[in-house]
Amino acid sequence: MSAEDDGTTEDLAEALRARVRQARADLADAAAHPEGTIVQIAMDELEDALAAARAHGVDVPPATAAHDDAADGERG
């Protein structure tokens, strides 16, 4: 595996982690304002994001208040 492959793999891992963080934040927002199927859509995206991370062997930290705060800062 080349150094470029390592960078690509790490980029993919970080993109998958970011997708999970965003999906968690979106689910929290949806739960705070439940309307129609928005909570189910947000839950489906979180499940898909976690499945993608698992499929690629990417460790995703558990959801915690500290991680939620960091995600809020990223959403800007």
MDTraj code that builds the backbone (N, CA, C; nanometers):
import mdtraj as md
import numpy as np

residues = "MET SER ALA GLU ASP ASP GLY THR THR GLU ASP LEU ALA GLU ALA LEU ARG ALA ARG VAL ARG GLN ALA ARG ALA ASP LEU ALA ASP ALA ALA ALA HIS PRO GLU GLY THR ILE VAL GLN ILE ALA MET ASP GLU LEU GLU ASP ALA LEU ALA ALA ALA ARG ALA HIS GLY VAL ASP VAL PRO PRO ALA THR ALA ALA HIS ASP ASP ALA ALA ASP GLY GLU ARG GLY".split()
xyz = np.array([
    [0.0849, -0.1175, 0.0000],
    [0.0000, 0.0000, 0.0000],
    [0.0893, 0.1235, 0.0000],
    [0.0610, 0.2171, -0.0892],
    [0.1429, 0.3367, -0.1005],
    [0.0970, 0.4423, -0.0010],
    [0.1799, 0.5453, 0.0133],
    [0.1440, 0.6562, 0.1020],
    [0.0172, 0.7242, 0.0518],
    [0.0009, 0.7306, -0.0808],
    [-0.1196, 0.7909, -0.1375],
    [-0.2428, 0.7104, -0.0989],
    [-0.2316, 0.5770, -0.1006],
    [-0.3423, 0.4919, -0.0592],
    [-0.3786, 0.5164, 0.0864],
    [-0.2773, 0.5330, 0.1714],
    [-0.3031, 0.5609, 0.3127],
    [-0.3801, 0.6912, 0.3292],
    [-0.3429, 0.7928, 0.2518],
    [-0.4125, 0.9204, 0.2591],
    [-0.5556, 0.9090, 0.2112],
    [-0.5750, 0.8343, 0.1038],
    [-0.7095, 0.8144, 0.0506],
    [-0.7953, 0.7382, 0.1495],
    [-0.7379, 0.6357, 0.2104],
    [-0.8106, 0.5570, 0.3100],
    [-0.8479, 0.6439, 0.4294],
    [-0.7554, 0.7257, 0.4757],
    [-0.7843, 0.8125, 0.5897],
    [-0.8872, 0.9188, 0.5520],
    [-0.8799, 0.9688, 0.4296],
    [-0.9801, 1.0657, 0.3835],
    [-1.1189, 1.0030, 0.3834],
    [-1.1279, 0.8785, 0.3350],
    [-1.2553, 0.8080, 0.3334],
    [-1.3056, 0.7876, 0.4760],
    [-1.2173, 0.7460, 0.5645],
    [-1.2563, 0.7232, 0.7037],
    [-1.3088, 0.8522, 0.7659],
    [-1.2404, 0.9626, 0.7428],
    [-1.2851, 1.0892, 0.8006],
    [-1.4173, 1.1331, 0.7390],
    [-1.4352, 1.1108, 0.6100],
    [-1.5622, 1.1458, 0.5454],
    [-1.6770, 1.0634, 0.6044],
    [-1.6526, 0.9358, 0.6291],
    [-1.7557, 0.8513, 0.6887],
    [-1.7864, 0.8946, 0.8313],
    [-1.6828, 0.9288, 0.9096],
    [-1.7066, 0.9785, 1.0454],
    [-1.7864, 1.1091, 1.0427],
    [-1.7530, 1.1968, 0.9488],
    [-1.8258, 1.3237, 0.9372],
    [-1.9719, 1.2984, 0.9000],
    [-1.9948, 1.1997, 0.8132],
    [-2.1329, 1.1660, 0.7750],
    [-2.2115, 1.1180, 0.8965],
    [-2.1484, 1.0362, 0.9798],
    [-2.2155, 0.9870, 1.1005],
    [-2.2426, 1.1029, 1.1961],
    [-2.1431, 1.1905, 1.2166],
    [-2.1642, 1.3061, 1.3053],
    [-2.2807, 1.3920, 1.2561],
    [-2.2852, 1.4165, 1.1263],
    [-2.3920, 1.4982, 1.0704],
    [-2.5271, 1.4293, 1.0853],
    [-2.5301, 1.2995, 1.0603],
    [-2.6554, 1.2239, 1.0735],
    [-2.7044, 1.2256, 1.2180],
    [-2.6129, 1.2155, 1.3136],
    [-2.6522, 1.2230, 1.4548],
    [-2.7101, 1.3593, 1.4876],
    [-2.6456, 1.4634, 1.4383],
    [-2.6934, 1.5997, 1.4639],
    [-2.8300, 1.6209, 1.3982],
    [-2.8468, 1.5711, 1.2772],
    [-2.9747, 1.5854, 1.2080],
    [-3.0859, 1.5104, 1.2814],
    [-3.0532, 1.3924, 1.3334],
    [-3.1526, 1.3161, 1.4088],
    [-3.1919, 1.3901, 1.5361],
    [-3.0957, 1.4483, 1.6047],
    [-3.1272, 1.5251, 1.7257],
    [-3.2171, 1.6436, 1.6915],
    [-3.1879, 1.7118, 1.5815],
    [-3.2722, 1.8239, 1.5384],
    [-3.4131, 1.7761, 1.5053],
    [-3.4221, 1.6643, 1.4336],
    [-3.5526, 1.6108, 1.3946],
    [-3.6339, 1.5695, 1.5167],
    [-3.5676, 1.5100, 1.6145],
    [-3.6375, 1.4656, 1.7357],
    [-3.6888, 1.5843, 1.8165],
    [-3.6187, 1.6961, 1.8088],
    [-3.6604, 1.8152, 1.8828],
    [-3.7837, 1.8795, 1.8198],
    [-3.8053, 1.8539, 1.6921],
    [-3.9176, 1.9128, 1.6187],
    [-3.9831, 1.8064, 1.5314],
    [-4.0413, 1.7036, 1.5956],
    [-4.0961, 1.5927, 1.5157],
    [-4.2149, 1.6360, 1.4303],
    [-4.1985, 1.6182, 1.3015],
    [-4.3050, 1.6501, 1.2066],
    [-4.3074, 1.5414, 1.1006],
    [-4.4190, 1.4752, 1.0863],
    [-4.4322, 1.3751, 0.9815],
    [-4.3268, 1.2662, 0.9908],
    [-4.2606, 1.2422, 0.8800],
    [-4.1640, 1.1321, 0.8715],
    [-4.0196, 1.1785, 0.8872],
    [-3.9984, 1.3043, 0.9269],
    [-3.8614, 1.3581, 0.9338],
    [-3.7725, 1.2792, 1.0298],
    [-3.8269, 1.2332, 1.1411],
    [-3.7466, 1.1556, 1.2363],
    [-3.7065, 1.0225, 1.1732],
    [-3.7982, 0.9583, 1.1035],
    [-3.7670, 0.8305, 1.0389],
    [-3.6612, 0.8484, 0.9296],
    [-3.6706, 0.9555, 0.8534],
    [-3.5711, 0.9822, 0.7491],
    [-3.4345, 1.0041, 0.8123],
    [-3.4299, 1.0808, 0.9201],
    [-3.3029, 1.1069, 0.9890],
    [-3.2467, 0.9780, 1.0488],
    [-3.3323, 0.8940, 1.1046],
    [-3.2872, 0.7660, 1.1608],
    [-3.2328, 0.6756, 1.0501],
    [-3.3005, 0.6727, 0.9360],
    [-3.2532, 0.5915, 0.8236],
    [-3.1151, 0.6371, 0.7774],
    [-3.0933, 0.7691, 0.7703],
    [-2.9625, 0.8200, 0.7279],
    [-2.8546, 0.7814, 0.8284],
    [-2.8854, 0.7913, 0.9579],
    [-2.7872, 0.7518, 1.0588],
    [-2.7540, 0.6035, 1.0454],
    [-2.8554, 0.5204, 1.0286],
    [-2.8306, 0.3770, 1.0125],
    [-2.7466, 0.3495, 0.8880],
    [-2.7757, 0.4183, 0.7775],
    [-2.6981, 0.4011, 0.6547],
    [-2.5530, 0.4464, 0.6744],
    [-2.5357, 0.5593, 0.7425],
    [-2.4008, 0.6111, 0.7668],
    [-2.3198, 0.5153, 0.8535],
    [-2.3819, 0.4627, 0.9583],
    [-2.3124, 0.3670, 1.0451],
    [-2.2811, 0.2375, 0.9704],
    [-2.3729, 0.1918, 0.8849],
    [-2.3493, 0.0706, 0.8067],
    [-2.2335, 0.0914, 0.7096],
    [-2.2264, 0.2073, 0.6461],
    [-2.1169, 0.2362, 0.5538],
    [-1.9830, 0.2366, 0.6272],
    [-1.9812, 0.2975, 0.7458],
    [-1.8573, 0.2993, 0.8246],
    [-1.8155, 0.1573, 0.8612],
    [-1.9097, 0.0756, 0.9064],
    [-1.8782, -0.0637, 0.9409],
    [-1.8274, -0.1401, 0.8191],
    [-1.8909, -0.1198, 0.7050],
    [-1.8531, -0.1914, 0.5823],
    [-1.7100, -0.1600, 0.5411],
    [-1.6619, -0.0420, 0.5772],
    [-1.5257, -0.0011, 0.5421],
    [-1.4290, -0.0154, 0.6595],
    [-1.4759, -0.0766, 0.7672],
    [-1.3894, -0.0996, 0.8826],
    [-1.3501, 0.0273, 0.9567],
    [-1.4352, 0.1286, 0.9511],
    [-1.4056, 0.2573, 1.0154],
    [-1.4673, 0.2593, 1.1543],
    [-1.3846, 0.2842, 1.2538],
    [-1.4332, 0.2985, 1.3910],
    [-1.4990, 0.4350, 1.4058],
    [-1.6175, 0.4348, 1.4618],
    [-1.6909, 0.5591, 1.4860],
    [-1.7098, 0.5718, 1.6360],
    [-1.6685, 0.6857, 1.6925],
    [-1.6865, 0.7025, 1.8371],
    [-1.8344, 0.7035, 1.8726],
    [-1.8660, 0.6600, 1.9937],
    [-2.0064, 0.6616, 2.0361],
    [-2.0567, 0.8051, 2.0461],
    [-2.1860, 0.8206, 2.0330],
    [-2.2464, 0.9529, 2.0461],
    [-2.2421, 0.9943, 2.1929],
    [-2.1909, 1.1129, 2.2167],
    [-2.1871, 1.1702, 2.3510],
    [-2.2139, 1.3191, 2.3395],
    [-2.2364, 1.3823, 2.4510],
    [-2.2584, 1.5268, 2.4509],
    [-2.1371, 1.5989, 2.3933],
    [-2.0159, 1.5527, 2.4243],
    [-1.8943, 1.6168, 2.3735],
    [-1.8884, 1.6068, 2.2220],
    [-1.9246, 1.4900, 2.1670],
    [-1.9239, 1.4755, 2.0220],
    [-2.0334, 1.5595, 1.9587],
    [-2.1479, 1.5692, 2.0233],
    [-2.2567, 1.6506, 1.9695],
    [-2.2153, 1.7970, 1.9631],
    [-2.1471, 1.8458, 2.0657],
    [-2.1004, 1.9828, 2.0666],
    [-2.0012, 2.0083, 1.9536],
    [-1.9124, 1.9117, 1.9296],
    [-1.8147, 1.9263, 1.8211],
    [-1.8859, 1.9285, 1.6872],
    [-1.9861, 1.8473, 1.6700],
    [-2.0606, 1.8442, 1.5439],
    [-2.1325, 1.9764, 1.5217],
    [-2.1875, 2.0355, 1.6268],
    [-2.2544, 2.1637, 1.6130],
    [-2.1583, 2.2697, 1.5614],
    [-2.0345, 2.2662, 1.6070],
    [-1.9344, 2.3623, 1.5609],
    [-1.9007, 2.3416, 1.4151],
    [-1.9079, 2.2176, 1.3666],
    [-1.8748, 2.1895, 1.2279],
    [-1.9856, 2.2315, 1.1331],
    [-2.1085, 2.2299, 1.1820],
    [-2.2211, 2.2610, 1.0942],
    [-2.2282, 2.4090, 1.0616],
    [-2.1689, 2.4932, 1.1470],
    [-2.1600, 2.6358, 1.1235],
    [-2.2867, 2.6989, 1.1017],
])
top = md.Topology()
chain = top.add_chain()
for i, resn in enumerate(residues, 1):
    res = top.add_residue(resn, chain, resSeq=i)
    for name in ("N", "CA", "C"):
        top.add_atom(name, md.element.get_by_symbol(name[0]), res)
traj = md.Trajectory(xyz[None], top)
